[in-house]
Amino acid sequence: MSGHADPPRVEDGRWHCPIDVARYDRNPVLDPHERVELALMTRYLTARNRHGVQRSACVLERLIRPIEDVLVVTRAPKGLRYDVVNLLVREMHQRQSAFWGWTRDTWTDVEAFNKPSSPQRHARHHVIAVAYFLNGYTDLHLHSGAYQYAYSLAVKIFGKPAVDASIERLCAELRAWGYTGAWLTRETPRALASVLLVNGSPHLEDLTAAVLERVRKGSLRPYLKRTFLALSTGLASLGILPEPLARDLKDGERFGHPDPLTGISPAWSAWCTRWLDTSTLNPTTRRSVFHLILRAGRWLSLVHPDVTGPEQWNRELAAAYVAAVDRLTIGQWTVAAQRPVGEATRSVSAGYKQQHLYAVSTFLQDCQEWGWIPRRFDPRRCFTTPRAIRAQIAPNPRVIQDDIWAKLLWAGLNLRAEDLPRGLWTDQGTRPNAARRPWYPLEMLRAIVLVWLFGGIRRDELVRLRLGCIRWQREDVGVVGSADALHRNAVCFLSIPTNKTGTAFAKPVDAVVGEAIGCWEHARPAQPPVVDRRTGEIVHYLFSYRARRVGQDYINGTIIPMLCRKAGVPEQDARGNITSHRARSTIASQLFNAKEPLSLFELQAWLGHRTPASTQHYARITPTKLAQAYAEAGYFGRNLRMIEVLVDQDAIKDGAAAAGEPWRFYDLGHGYCTYDFFDQCPHRMACAKCAFYVPKGSSKAQVLEAKAGLQRLLEEIPLTDEERAAVEDGVVAYDKLLTKLADVPTPAGPTPRQLAAHKRAELAVIDVSTGERTE
Ligand code: SF4
């Protein structure tokens, strides 16, 4: 066996296929003579009969020559050439067919591909090259497990200079964005080589998004598929692709979830899709409404299969839908695969019910407004959220406890490289025992952490901060309307991008935030600009690395758990998980409750709220401040009165007390009350002077006050509001209390009115001066 000379593969900087299959006899059917010769050659090969093999090769030239030509191109060593020919001759003899007619499955089935124990396994690259050049099967290397040798195969087929030039060009771009390690040096060459092989050209300019997508859809492991996103971003940056690939979705998925059109009538789906294409709502809201009206369609399919369009809705159906939403449970009206196990009977949240009603109401209103359907009823009224659901919905900013927040602040300010979450890749690959590298640099994570801890901004705003978002106050500035001055570098201004409630604005933040951002901006590799989905502007995101903006979920899913780990606090407290938004309410609450607090309007401006009504929910008074205010209000004290009590110890000692004699005397000012349960007497603050009363001028009182064993104590008497008013507010309130108690019996029995009448009667009967009866 001998090959032809290696034909030139690169002309004018372009690679050209060195094998022209048109010049070969490609009849897939073996004639009888060829069948006999194949059998003979198989025997010669087994016996290593060189002369026999050469003679058969001459007879079977239309089959052997093309193989040898390919092996010349792939620069197969002599021994390997023998093995490849040996393998393919045996396969043709066994299958009784020429390789020209083999299908992809046949090639896949060839022994060298599938059996690790095969003696010809080392020849697999060259066998694949034969299939590649002669049968046009350009994707055989994508079989499971064969991805690893894509680069070696590409070098054999295209030549090392052409392949390396393309890889280096792409890697240089990725390296500049921050890609390093095994991902760059091993996985990127493999992924790109796979794509080049499938595309049939080593040149990047020949690549298309369709080819990349085709390779990504192959039987690659999920972590390898993610490589293609970066690959496509690099190609887009080089101007080869118009834009990077979209997220990889499985068949039947939309927006990363099982196909939402499942179980819905096609007519209703068509209406929903039409609405989605027409609506001008915010993209996030639009998509949310779209999913919810599809769920309404699933409810229609189950309960009212005859209703397939919005024009069939009426008040009655709307009322039925509101009732159904009120009883909605988790997983209902969803695609079966999405239903969480064991939660089928749990009701969905009140907020989610309200979203359902809002979505259908919006959809039907729009259909009416756009003239798609006649106005038969008012969706706004018919889909009003029931009061019982509304009552459960209230803003609930969950402030993080002071001690936990202080620990998180400490953790954020003392973040170290060893605290960072580890990525998938290592310098040596993905082996679990190798030291994994952090996916993001320390400077970037420190800046994210400090913005989260001190910025009080929304998660969406944080990840969308722009490069150059910090502005320093470089000079001392006087504060308008006061003698105070804002010292330079005391604070810096953080530019917040357009958010869900307002336009872009700047807010003052601590200098530590500006310093951390400045540090990251200094270390940040140049990144390609991207389109801001909210505003449509071309922007440079601050927290962009490896050509990708940090995701929103990264804060809740990675940053906060990392901080909690370092701070030694749990990731959740009594109010739920510690999330990015809880920092916002915590900071707002602390600013509002500070020693020199921000006013409500200042806080509104700082938080970027459109109205102060939203700010009120965040400006919660802290329990400590509330407790202090409560203590200072003296509510408990002002409802108590201290009254002096005289305890006659002599009466206790000599047994008079045990015999029923009074021993405890409550000092009423004008006299003493000897009633043991004075605090329960309704007349205690306006004594009716019942039988328990001892006037101070009386001999009994004088005897008592002269006793040596008299002990003076103070006792707290709780007051009612009217009693407190009588004590504090003067004569009018006192008279009012007297009037109220006029007919209330005293502990001795008679009411004050009866006591007064009795006294008047006594005075009428005896005139003290004359001793005569008078009126
Ligand atoms: S009414 Fe009688 S029991 Fe009540 S405080 Fe006066 S003296 Fe004491």
Residues whose N, C-alpha, C, O or C-beta is under 5 A from the ligand:
A	BS01	SF4	C673 Y675 C681 H683 R684 C687 A688 K689 C690 F692 Y693 T746 P747
